[in-house]
Amino acid sequence: MENSVYKIIEVVGMSEKSWEDAAKTAITTVDNSVRDIRVAEVVKMDMRLEDNRIVAYRVKLKVSFKLEK
């Protein structure tokens, strides 16, 4: 087995629809600039409110990817 090193970044995705959509938005965006994503861990979920109405779902993710040699 080859030795490997992984980097972990935190990102926040936002959606007007759902937490799941917010997570998908974050991963899709990260995938455009990072290769070899391995794991995404949900760290926190919250909502933005206006006038006691949910206007956005937010998901904070820790995303790990393999560093290239």
PDB file of N, CA, C and O in Angstrom:
ATOM      1  N   MET A   1       0.837  -1.181   0.000  1.00  0.00           N
ATOM      2  CA  MET A   1       0.000   0.000   0.000  1.00  0.00           C
ATOM      3  C   MET A   1       0.882   1.244   0.000  1.00  0.00           C
ATOM      4  O   MET A   1       1.858   1.312   0.746  1.00  0.00           O
ATOM      5  N   GLU A   2       0.553   2.203  -0.811  1.00  0.00           N
ATOM      6  CA  GLU A   2       1.310   3.440  -0.950  1.00  0.00           C
ATOM      7  C   GLU A   2       0.929   4.435   0.149  1.00  0.00           C
ATOM      8  O   GLU A   2      -0.236   4.527   0.537  1.00  0.00           O
ATOM      9  N   ASN A   3       1.918   5.175   0.641  1.00  0.00           N
ATOM     10  CA  ASN A   3       1.635   6.227   1.613  1.00  0.00           C
ATOM     11  C   ASN A   3       0.909   7.369   0.921  1.00  0.00           C
ATOM     12  O   ASN A   3       1.206   7.691  -0.229  1.00  0.00           O
ATOM     13  N   SER A   4      -0.036   7.978   1.616  1.00  0.00           N
ATOM     14  CA  SER A   4      -0.813   9.072   1.039  1.00  0.00           C
ATOM     15  C   SER A   4      -0.997  10.164   2.071  1.00  0.00           C
ATOM     16  O   SER A   4      -0.924   9.923   3.276  1.00  0.00           O
ATOM     17  N   VAL A   5      -1.236  11.371   1.579  1.00  0.00           N
ATOM     18  CA  VAL A   5      -1.540  12.518   2.433  1.00  0.00           C
ATOM     19  C   VAL A   5      -2.820  13.149   1.909  1.00  0.00           C
ATOM     20  O   VAL A   5      -3.004  13.308   0.702  1.00  0.00           O
ATOM     21  N   TYR A   6      -3.700  13.505   2.836  1.00  0.00           N
ATOM     22  CA  TYR A   6      -4.982  14.111   2.483  1.00  0.00           C
ATOM     23  C   TYR A   6      -5.090  15.488   3.109  1.00  0.00           C
ATOM     24  O   TYR A   6      -4.595  15.718   4.212  1.00  0.00           O
ATOM     25  N   LYS A   7      -5.723  16.380   2.419  1.00  0.00           N
ATOM     26  CA  LYS A   7      -5.987  17.723   2.931  1.00  0.00           C
ATOM     27  C   LYS A   7      -7.473  17.832   3.220  1.00  0.00           C
ATOM     28  O   LYS A   7      -8.298  17.272   2.498  1.00  0.00           O
ATOM     29  N   ILE A   8      -7.812  18.563   4.291  1.00  0.00           N
ATOM     30  CA  ILE A   8      -9.206  18.772   4.659  1.00  0.00           C
ATOM     31  C   ILE A   8      -9.500  20.266   4.606  1.00  0.00           C
ATOM     32  O   ILE A   8      -8.783  21.080   5.187  1.00  0.00           O
ATOM     33  N   ILE A   9     -10.573  20.607   3.896  1.00  0.00           N
ATOM     34  CA  ILE A   9     -11.028  21.999   3.837  1.00  0.00           C
ATOM     35  C   ILE A   9     -12.466  22.061   4.341  1.00  0.00           C
ATOM     36  O   ILE A   9     -13.185  21.062   4.321  1.00  0.00           O
ATOM     37  N   GLU A  10     -12.874  23.235   4.788  1.00  0.00           N
ATOM     38  CA  GLU A  10     -14.263  23.436   5.191  1.00  0.00           C
ATOM     39  C   GLU A  10     -14.937  24.338   4.170  1.00  0.00           C
ATOM     40  O   GLU A  10     -14.379  25.348   3.742  1.00  0.00           O
ATOM     41  N   VAL A  11     -16.135  23.957   3.793  1.00  0.00           N
ATOM     42  CA  VAL A  11     -16.930  24.753   2.856  1.00  0.00           C
ATOM     43  C   VAL A  11     -18.360  24.825   3.376  1.00  0.00           C
ATOM     44  O   VAL A  11     -18.802  23.975   4.149  1.00  0.00           O
ATOM     45  N   VAL A  12     -19.070  25.854   2.937  1.00  0.00           N
ATOM     46  CA  VAL A  12     -20.478  26.010   3.299  1.00  0.00           C
ATOM     47  C   VAL A  12     -21.288  26.096   2.020  1.00  0.00           C
ATOM     48  O   VAL A  12     -21.028  26.940   1.162  1.00  0.00           O
ATOM     49  N   GLY A  13     -22.275  25.214   1.898  1.00  0.00           N
ATOM     50  CA  GLY A  13     -23.196  25.244   0.767  1.00  0.00           C
ATOM     51  C   GLY A  13     -24.526  25.819   1.222  1.00  0.00           C
ATOM     52  O   GLY A  13     -24.929  25.649   2.372  1.00  0.00           O
ATOM     53  N   MET A  14     -25.197  26.497   0.315  1.00  0.00           N
ATOM     54  CA  MET A  14     -26.477  27.118   0.659  1.00  0.00           C
ATOM     55  C   MET A  14     -27.496  26.825  -0.434  1.00  0.00           C
ATOM     56  O   MET A  14     -27.159  26.779  -1.617  1.00  0.00           O
ATOM     57  N   SER A  15     -28.750  26.627  -0.020  1.00  0.00           N
ATOM     58  CA  SER A  15     -29.833  26.337  -0.952  1.00  0.00           C
ATOM     59  C   SER A  15     -31.146  26.867  -0.393  1.00  0.00           C
ATOM     60  O   SER A  15     -31.340  26.919   0.822  1.00  0.00           O
ATOM     61  N   GLU A  16     -32.022  27.249  -1.268  1.00  0.00           N
ATOM     62  CA  GLU A  16     -33.373  27.656  -0.858  1.00  0.00           C
ATOM     63  C   GLU A  16     -34.282  26.448  -0.693  1.00  0.00           C
ATOM     64  O   GLU A  16     -35.372  26.569  -0.134  1.00  0.00           O
ATOM     65  N   LYS A  17     -33.845  25.264  -1.180  1.00  0.00           N
ATOM     66  CA  LYS A  17     -34.695  24.064  -1.187  1.00  0.00           C
ATOM     67  C   LYS A  17     -34.554  23.183   0.045  1.00  0.00           C
ATOM     68  O   LYS A  17     -35.542  22.885   0.716  1.00  0.00           O
ATOM     69  N   SER A  18     -33.295  22.755   0.351  1.00  0.00           N
ATOM     70  CA  SER A  18     -33.109  21.764   1.407  1.00  0.00           C
ATOM     71  C   SER A  18     -31.641  21.694   1.819  1.00  0.00           C
ATOM     72  O   SER A  18     -30.761  22.225   1.142  1.00  0.00           O
ATOM     73  N   TRP A  19     -31.397  21.016   2.962  1.00  0.00           N
ATOM     74  CA  TRP A  19     -30.024  20.779   3.393  1.00  0.00           C
ATOM     75  C   TRP A  19     -29.309  19.873   2.398  1.00  0.00           C
ATOM     76  O   TRP A  19     -28.135  20.084   2.096  1.00  0.00           O
ATOM     77  N   GLU A  20     -30.008  18.871   1.892  1.00  0.00           N
ATOM     78  CA  GLU A  20     -29.394  17.969   0.916  1.00  0.00           C
ATOM     79  C   GLU A  20     -28.936  18.732  -0.323  1.00  0.00           C
ATOM     80  O   GLU A  20     -27.838  18.498  -0.829  1.00  0.00           O
ATOM     81  N   ASP A  21     -29.759  19.627  -0.802  1.00  0.00           N
ATOM     82  CA  ASP A  21     -29.404  20.431  -1.973  1.00  0.00           C
ATOM     83  C   ASP A  21     -28.234  21.355  -1.657  1.00  0.00           C
ATOM     84  O   ASP A  21     -27.378  21.590  -2.510  1.00  0.00           O
ATOM     85  N   ALA A  22     -28.194  21.879  -0.435  1.00  0.00           N
ATOM     86  CA  ALA A  22     -27.072  22.734  -0.019  1.00  0.00           C
ATOM     87  C   ALA A  22     -25.767  21.938  -0.040  1.00  0.00           C
ATOM     88  O   ALA A  22     -24.742  22.444  -0.499  1.00  0.00           O
ATOM     89  N   ALA A  23     -25.796  20.701   0.450  1.00  0.00           N
ATOM     90  CA  ALA A  23     -24.601  19.849   0.446  1.00  0.00           C
ATOM     91  C   ALA A  23     -24.173  19.526  -0.989  1.00  0.00           C
ATOM     92  O   ALA A  23     -22.986  19.564  -1.311  1.00  0.00           O
ATOM     93  N   LYS A  24     -25.136  19.210  -1.838  1.00  0.00           N
ATOM     94  CA  LYS A  24     -24.816  18.916  -3.244  1.00  0.00           C
ATOM     95  C   LYS A  24     -24.196  20.126  -3.922  1.00  0.00           C
ATOM     96  O   LYS A  24     -23.249  19.986  -4.696  1.00  0.00           O
ATOM     97  N   THR A  25     -24.720  21.311  -3.640  1.00  0.00           N
ATOM     98  CA  THR A  25     -24.181  22.549  -4.208  1.00  0.00           C
ATOM     99  C   THR A  25     -22.728  22.737  -3.795  1.00  0.00           C
ATOM    100  O   THR A  25     -21.886  23.083  -4.624  1.00  0.00           O
ATOM    101  N   ALA A  26     -22.432  22.514  -2.525  1.00  0.00           N
ATOM    102  CA  ALA A  26     -21.063  22.668  -2.032  1.00  0.00           C
ATOM    103  C   ALA A  26     -20.123  21.686  -2.713  1.00  0.00           C
ATOM    104  O   ALA A  26     -19.053  22.078  -3.179  1.00  0.00           O
ATOM    105  N   ILE A  27     -20.504  20.419  -2.777  1.00  0.00           N
ATOM    106  CA  ILE A  27     -19.636  19.400  -3.377  1.00  0.00           C
ATOM    107  C   ILE A  27     -19.432  19.655  -4.864  1.00  0.00           C
ATOM    108  O   ILE A  27     -18.319  19.511  -5.372  1.00  0.00           O
ATOM    109  N   THR A  28     -20.488  20.030  -5.559  1.00  0.00           N
ATOM    110  CA  THR A  28     -20.374  20.321  -6.990  1.00  0.00           C
ATOM    111  C   THR A  28     -19.401  21.472  -7.235  1.00  0.00           C
ATOM    112  O   THR A  28     -18.598  21.425  -8.167  1.00  0.00           O
ATOM    113  N   THR A  29     -19.475  22.487  -6.408  1.00  0.00           N
ATOM    114  CA  THR A  29     -18.580  23.637  -6.554  1.00  0.00           C
ATOM    115  C   THR A  29     -17.136  23.257  -6.244  1.00  0.00           C
ATOM    116  O   THR A  29     -16.226  23.636  -6.981  1.00  0.00           O
ATOM    117  N   VAL A  30     -16.915  22.512  -5.161  1.00  0.00           N
ATOM    118  CA  VAL A  30     -15.565  22.074  -4.805  1.00  0.00           C
ATOM    119  C   VAL A  30     -15.004  21.175  -5.904  1.00  0.00           C
ATOM    120  O   VAL A  30     -13.821  21.269  -6.233  1.00  0.00           O
ATOM    121  N   ASP A  31     -15.823  20.319  -6.464  1.00  0.00           N
ATOM    122  CA  ASP A  31     -15.382  19.389  -7.507  1.00  0.00           C
ATOM    123  C   ASP A  31     -14.851  20.118  -8.738  1.00  0.00           C
ATOM    124  O   ASP A  31     -14.064  19.551  -9.495  1.00  0.00           O
ATOM    125  N   ASN A  32     -15.267  21.360  -8.947  1.00  0.00           N
ATOM    126  CA  ASN A  32     -14.771  22.132 -10.094  1.00  0.00           C
ATOM    127  C   ASN A  32     -13.330  22.587  -9.915  1.00  0.00           C
ATOM    128  O   ASN A  32     -12.663  22.914 -10.896  1.00  0.00           O
ATOM    129  N   SER A  33     -12.832  22.615  -8.660  1.00  0.00           N
ATOM    130  CA  SER A  33     -11.479  23.127  -8.444  1.00  0.00           C
ATOM    131  C   SER A  33     -10.548  22.146  -7.722  1.00  0.00           C
ATOM    132  O   SER A  33      -9.348  22.399  -7.624  1.00  0.00           O
ATOM    133  N   VAL A  34     -11.080  21.041  -7.221  1.00  0.00           N
ATOM    134  CA  VAL A  34     -10.274  20.069  -6.478  1.00  0.00           C
ATOM    135  C   VAL A  34     -10.479  18.694  -7.094  1.00  0.00           C
ATOM    136  O   VAL A  34     -11.595  18.313  -7.447  1.00  0.00           O
ATOM    137  N   ARG A  35      -9.368  17.950  -7.215  1.00  0.00           N
ATOM    138  CA  ARG A  35      -9.471  16.593  -7.754  1.00  0.00           C
ATOM    139  C   ARG A  35      -9.394  15.570  -6.632  1.00  0.00           C
ATOM    140  O   ARG A  35      -8.855  15.837  -5.558  1.00  0.00           O
ATOM    141  N   ASP A  36      -9.928  14.427  -6.896  1.00  0.00           N
ATOM    142  CA  ASP A  36      -9.791  13.257  -6.026  1.00  0.00           C
ATOM    143  C   ASP A  36     -10.406  13.461  -4.641  1.00  0.00           C
ATOM    144  O   ASP A  36      -9.793  13.133  -3.625  1.00  0.00           O
ATOM    145  N   ILE A  37     -11.634  14.011  -4.615  1.00  0.00           N
ATOM    146  CA  ILE A  37     -12.360  14.150  -3.357  1.00  0.00           C
ATOM    147  C   ILE A  37     -12.670  12.758  -2.821  1.00  0.00           C
ATOM    148  O   ILE A  37     -13.131  11.893  -3.566  1.00  0.00           O
ATOM    149  N   ARG A  38     -12.419  12.536  -1.533  1.00  0.00           N
ATOM    150  CA  ARG A  38     -12.604  11.220  -0.947  1.00  0.00           C
ATOM    151  C   ARG A  38     -13.787  11.167   0.020  1.00  0.00           C
ATOM    152  O   ARG A  38     -14.589  10.235  -0.023  1.00  0.00           O
ATOM    153  N   VAL A  39     -13.890  12.175   0.895  1.00  0.00           N
ATOM    154  CA  VAL A  39     -14.909  12.137   1.945  1.00  0.00           C
ATOM    155  C   VAL A  39     -15.452  13.546   2.157  1.00  0.00           C
ATOM    156  O   VAL A  39     -14.711  14.527   2.088  1.00  0.00           O
ATOM    157  N   ALA A  40     -16.751  13.631   2.414  1.00  0.00           N
ATOM    158  CA  ALA A  40     -17.371  14.891   2.834  1.00  0.00           C
ATOM    159  C   ALA A  40     -18.168  14.600   4.102  1.00  0.00           C
ATOM    160  O   ALA A  40     -19.052  13.744   4.105  1.00  0.00           O
ATOM    161  N   GLU A  41     -17.852  15.308   5.166  1.00  0.00           N
ATOM    162  CA  GLU A  41     -18.501  15.104   6.457  1.00  0.00           C
ATOM    163  C   GLU A  41     -19.342  16.337   6.793  1.00  0.00           C
ATOM    164  O   GLU A  41     -18.841  17.461   6.764  1.00  0.00           O
ATOM    165  N   VAL A  42     -20.610  16.125   7.109  1.00  0.00           N
ATOM    166  CA  VAL A  42     -21.467  17.229   7.527  1.00  0.00           C
ATOM    167  C   VAL A  42     -21.072  17.607   8.953  1.00  0.00           C
ATOM    168  O   VAL A  42     -21.128  16.780   9.863  1.00  0.00           O
ATOM    169  N   VAL A  43     -20.670  18.873   9.136  1.00  0.00           N
ATOM    170  CA  VAL A  43     -20.236  19.365  10.430  1.00  0.00           C
ATOM    171  C   VAL A  43     -21.361  20.124  11.125  1.00  0.00           C
ATOM    172  O   VAL A  43     -21.538  20.024  12.339  1.00  0.00           O
ATOM    173  N   LYS A  44     -22.114  20.880  10.341  1.00  0.00           N
ATOM    174  CA  LYS A  44     -23.148  21.723  10.926  1.00  0.00           C
ATOM    175  C   LYS A  44     -24.230  21.996   9.887  1.00  0.00           C
ATOM    176  O   LYS A  44     -23.951  22.144   8.697  1.00  0.00           O
ATOM    177  N   MET A  45     -25.462  22.059  10.362  1.00  0.00           N
ATOM    178  CA  MET A  45     -26.584  22.428   9.504  1.00  0.00           C
ATOM    179  C   MET A  45     -27.338  23.556  10.203  1.00  0.00           C
ATOM    180  O   MET A  45     -27.622  23.482  11.398  1.00  0.00           O
ATOM    181  N   ASP A  46     -27.658  24.598   9.442  1.00  0.00           N
ATOM    182  CA  ASP A  46     -28.463  25.666  10.002  1.00  0.00           C
ATOM    183  C   ASP A  46     -29.320  26.303   8.917  1.00  0.00           C
ATOM    184  O   ASP A  46     -29.257  25.916   7.750  1.00  0.00           O
ATOM    185  N   MET A  47     -30.114  27.278   9.313  1.00  0.00           N
ATOM    186  CA  MET A  47     -31.022  27.942   8.369  1.00  0.00           C
ATOM    187  C   MET A  47     -30.910  29.450   8.533  1.00  0.00           C
ATOM    188  O   MET A  47     -30.679  29.950   9.634  1.00  0.00           O
ATOM    189  N   ARG A  48     -31.072  30.159   7.444  1.00  0.00           N
ATOM    190  CA  ARG A  48     -31.215  31.619   7.492  1.00  0.00           C
ATOM    191  C   ARG A  48     -32.700  31.922   7.531  1.00  0.00           C
ATOM    192  O   ARG A  48     -33.486  31.331   6.790  1.00  0.00           O
ATOM    193  N   LEU A  49     -33.073  32.838   8.392  1.00  0.00           N
ATOM    194  CA  LEU A  49     -34.477  33.197   8.554  1.00  0.00           C
ATOM    195  C   LEU A  49     -34.690  34.676   8.287  1.00  0.00           C
ATOM    196  O   LEU A  49     -33.829  35.503   8.586  1.00  0.00           O
ATOM    197  N   GLU A  50     -35.839  34.999   7.723  1.00  0.00           N
ATOM    198  CA  GLU A  50     -36.299  36.380   7.559  1.00  0.00           C
ATOM    199  C   GLU A  50     -37.781  36.397   7.875  1.00  0.00           C
ATOM    200  O   GLU A  50     -38.557  35.631   7.303  1.00  0.00           O
ATOM    201  N   ASP A  51     -38.170  37.275   8.788  1.00  0.00           N
ATOM    202  CA  ASP A  51     -39.576  37.362   9.205  1.00  0.00           C
ATOM    203  C   ASP A  51     -40.127  36.003   9.617  1.00  0.00           C
ATOM    204  O   ASP A  51     -41.245  35.630   9.259  1.00  0.00           O
ATOM    205  N   ASN A  52     -39.316  35.275  10.378  1.00  0.00           N
ATOM    206  CA  ASN A  52     -39.688  33.938  10.874  1.00  0.00           C
ATOM    207  C   ASN A  52     -39.940  32.905   9.772  1.00  0.00           C
ATOM    208  O   ASN A  52     -40.602  31.894  10.007  1.00  0.00           O
ATOM    209  N   ARG A  53     -39.415  33.159   8.577  1.00  0.00           N
ATOM    210  CA  ARG A  53     -39.527  32.215   7.457  1.00  0.00           C
ATOM    211  C   ARG A  53     -38.138  31.728   7.081  1.00  0.00           C
ATOM    212  O   ARG A  53     -37.169  32.486   7.122  1.00  0.00           O
ATOM    213  N   ILE A  54     -38.051  30.454   6.713  1.00  0.00           N
ATOM    214  CA  ILE A  54     -36.776  29.905   6.238  1.00  0.00           C
ATOM    215  C   ILE A  54     -36.526  30.441   4.827  1.00  0.00           C
ATOM    216  O   ILE A  54     -37.337  30.250   3.921  1.00  0.00           O
ATOM    217  N   VAL A  55     -35.395  31.111   4.663  1.00  0.00           N
ATOM    218  CA  VAL A  55     -35.046  31.620   3.331  1.00  0.00           C
ATOM    219  C   VAL A  55     -33.866  30.862   2.728  1.00  0.00           C
ATOM    220  O   VAL A  55     -33.640  30.922   1.519  1.00  0.00           O
ATOM    221  N   ALA A  56     -33.111  30.146   3.573  1.00  0.00           N
ATOM    222  CA  ALA A  56     -31.992  29.364   3.040  1.00  0.00           C
ATOM    223  C   ALA A  56     -31.571  28.291   4.037  1.00  0.00           C
ATOM    224  O   ALA A  56     -31.584  28.499   5.250  1.00  0.00           O
ATOM    225  N   TYR A  57     -31.199  27.142   3.489  1.00  0.00           N
ATOM    226  CA  TYR A  57     -30.620  26.046   4.260  1.00  0.00           C
ATOM    227  C   TYR A  57     -29.120  26.084   4.024  1.00  0.00           C
ATOM    228  O   TYR A  57     -28.666  26.243   2.891  1.00  0.00           O
ATOM    229  N   ARG A  58     -28.339  25.936   5.117  1.00  0.00           N
ATOM    230  CA  ARG A  58     -26.890  25.964   4.986  1.00  0.00           C
ATOM    231  C   ARG A  58     -26.297  24.705   5.606  1.00  0.00           C
ATOM    232  O   ARG A  58     -26.755  24.229   6.645  1.00  0.00           O
ATOM    233  N   VAL A  59     -25.269  24.178   4.946  1.00  0.00           N
ATOM    234  CA  VAL A  59     -24.572  22.997   5.428  1.00  0.00           C
ATOM    235  C   VAL A  59     -23.075  23.283   5.394  1.00  0.00           C
ATOM    236  O   VAL A  59     -22.525  23.663   4.360  1.00  0.00           O
ATOM    237  N   LYS A  60     -22.420  23.094   6.549  1.00  0.00           N
ATOM    238  CA  LYS A  60     -20.957  23.198   6.602  1.00  0.00           C
ATOM    239  C   LYS A  60     -20.403  21.786   6.464  1.00  0.00           C
ATOM    240  O   LYS A  60     -20.814  20.872   7.178  1.00  0.00           O
ATOM    241  N   LEU A  61     -19.462  21.623   5.534  1.00  0.00           N
ATOM    242  CA  LEU A  61     -18.863  20.320   5.271  1.00  0.00           C
ATOM    243  C   LEU A  61     -17.344  20.378   5.461  1.00  0.00           C
ATOM    244  O   LEU A  61     -16.704  21.384   5.153  1.00  0.00           O
ATOM    245  N   LYS A  62     -16.786  19.287   5.971  1.00  0.00           N
ATOM    246  CA  LYS A  62     -15.347  19.071   5.911  1.00  0.00           C
ATOM    247  C   LYS A  62     -15.130  18.137   4.734  1.00  0.00           C
ATOM    248  O   LYS A  62     -15.666  17.029   4.702  1.00  0.00           O
ATOM    249  N   VAL A  63     -14.355  18.581   3.782  1.00  0.00           N
ATOM    250  CA  VAL A  63     -14.122  17.822   2.555  1.00  0.00           C
ATOM    251  C   VAL A  63     -12.652  17.424   2.497  1.00  0.00           C
ATOM    252  O   VAL A  63     -11.769  18.273   2.620  1.00  0.00           O
ATOM    253  N   SER A  64     -12.390  16.131   2.307  1.00  0.00           N
ATOM    254  CA  SER A  64     -10.994  15.701   2.216  1.00  0.00           C
ATOM    255  C   SER A  64     -10.697  15.208   0.806  1.00  0.00           C
ATOM    256  O   SER A  64     -11.532  14.604   0.133  1.00  0.00           O
ATOM    257  N   PHE A  65      -9.459  15.498   0.393  1.00  0.00           N
ATOM    258  CA  PHE A  65      -9.007  15.055  -0.928  1.00  0.00           C
ATOM    259  C   PHE A  65      -7.542  14.696  -0.846  1.00  0.00           C
ATOM    260  O   PHE A  65      -6.805  15.204  -0.001  1.00  0.00           O
ATOM    261  N   LYS A  66      -7.132  13.816  -1.734  1.00  0.00           N
ATOM    262  CA  LYS A  66      -5.760  13.328  -1.759  1.00  0.00           C
ATOM    263  C   LYS A  66      -4.848  14.355  -2.402  1.00  0.00           C
ATOM    264  O   LYS A  66      -5.127  14.854  -3.492  1.00  0.00           O
ATOM    265  N   LEU A  67      -3.755  14.666  -1.718  1.00  0.00           N
ATOM    266  CA  LEU A  67      -2.778  15.577  -2.289  1.00  0.00           C
ATOM    267  C   LEU A  67      -1.930  14.843  -3.308  1.00  0.00           C
ATOM    268  O   LEU A  67      -1.552  13.689  -3.106  1.00  0.00           O
ATOM    269  N   GLU A  68      -1.638  15.520  -4.399  1.00  0.00           N
ATOM    270  CA  GLU A  68      -0.807  14.916  -5.442  1.00  0.00           C
ATOM    271  C   GLU A  68       0.659  15.092  -5.090  1.00  0.00           C
ATOM    272  O   GLU A  68       1.064  16.084  -4.484  1.00  0.00           O
ATOM    273  N   LYS A  69       1.436  14.104  -5.486  1.00  0.00           N
ATOM    274  CA  LYS A  69       2.881  14.169  -5.207  1.00  0.00           C
ATOM    275  C   LYS A  69       3.572  14.961  -6.268  1.00  0.00           C
ATOM    276  O   LYS A  69       4.790  15.132  -6.216  1.00  0.00           O
TER     277      LYS A  69
END
